[in-house]
Amino acid sequence: MDVSLFAVAFNGVSLASILLLAAVGLSVTFGLMGIINMAHGEFIMIGAYTAYVVQGLLLKSIGDVYYFVALIASFFVAAAFGLVLEQLVIKRLYGRETDSLLATWGVSLVMQQLARSIFGAPNVNVVAPSFLNGGITLLGATISFKRLFIIALVGVTLFFVWALFYRTRYGRRMRACIQNREMAQCLGIRSDRIDSTTFALGSGLAGIAGCALTLLGSIGPSLGQNYIVDTFMVVVLGGVGKIIGAVAGAFIIGLSSTGLEFLTTASIAKAAVLFLVILFLQKKPQGLFVIRSRSLD
């Protein structure tokens, strides 16, 4: 394989990994609640800033280990913000897609301004652990340890998410609510608790994605906005509520974006990917993978 093509493919996989981490939670919450959460990108920002704060508190005392603490903290801080948002706003908008879109868009603007007020407008940087500096040469292309770490992190996280959704009582109840909420409620499942827990979980996964992004560059209040459009395209293309759909959608979007950017420019690549996704959805509006509902027609 040509060196440049291999590098492009690897960068595509790296981008797909980040999009996947952000899209899994969004896909499940959209499929479960019917909520279009325009503030999802801000949970990515919260995760990134949490890593920045943890760095300031622990870097000098525990060294490189601080980053693993930051990963855990990013998940729980973003999940806590998500739980608060769900209780105060989202809870009142179930099944109202247009209202939820407008409300969460307003929330995203408030959260961005809050970040500017706390951390300032200039971007800040997070120091990567020393063991992630450098890279390896493979097929003549240099592969950074940072991107390899991100891919491994996403793989481990995705495994735990899969185990939670398909090997636990909570996962069975969550999938029951997606398939037929009314029947699940009749069987005694507290769908409101499932909604709150799932929304917090999805927000926490976005927080981990934000922490991972700190390894690739500086962070600022608009960090999440750089990924929210691609994340929504992953969800719509793959099909809402399906982990396998999020995986497929993320890799299609990630590889297509980097491949077209290599051949053209970043702006043209984004426009072309969006155009291709729209064409695909004209033929298959429910995405690549569709949840089989037990609802009666």
Phi, psi and omega in degrees: 000141178300142183303311182297321179294322177295318178297318178297317180297319180293318177297325176296319177295321178297314178296319180299324181297316179293316178298322180297316181298321179285329188276334184301309180295319180296320181296315183291317181293324177294317179292328183279316190252343186070033183253128173265103188264095179286350178269006183298324179298331180289338174287330171298315178299318180299318178298320180294314180291329175298319176298321179296318179293316179298322176302313180297329183275325192240347187302315183289332185271321184240000175069220186297338181298339182304328185293325178290326173295320180296321179300314180294316181296321180299320178297310186287324178293314179295321178296321179295316176298320179297319179296318178297315179298319180296319182288324185273326187237301189300323184304332183267003187236016182301131178078003180247081189300314183294316179297319180293324178298312182293317182295314182288333173296318176296320178298321181297321178295319179297317181294322177296316180293324177297319178296320177297321181291326183275313188255350182089162182288320182298147177291154178239166184236149175248131181282122180288147175305145185299329183287352178262359177285147180089197182186188178238155178258122182227123182055034178083355180252145179272122180251118184285146177294331181297313181291324176297320179296319180297316179298317179294319179299316180295320178299315179295315181298317181296324178298315180294324177295315177301314180298321179294317183284328189242359182229014180228162178297320178301317180298319179296320180291320179297315180292328176295320179292326178292318183288315182202093185298317183297316179294321178298320178295321178296333180273005175095008180280127178280091185295331179294322177290321177299317179301311183297314182294318182293319179295319177296319179298314179299321178294320178296322177296322175296324177297321176296320177300320178296319177297320178295324181294337179296341179283343187257349181171185181287161183237150180208178183300333182263016182304313183295330181294337179288344185240349189294322181294313178297324179296317178295322178297323177299314182296312183292319181292316183284331185106129186289146174081004182239124178296317180298327177294319178296320178297311181297314181298319181296317182288325177295313181293315182297311181290322179294317182297311182290324179294314179290326177294325178294325182275331184234238176230170182297318182294314179296322180297315179298316180296319181294318179297316178300318180297317180293322178296318179298317178299317180297317183291339174295328181270326183222080188295339181270003178091183183293320183236130184245135176287131177276112182271147176266007180294149177272137178284000000 
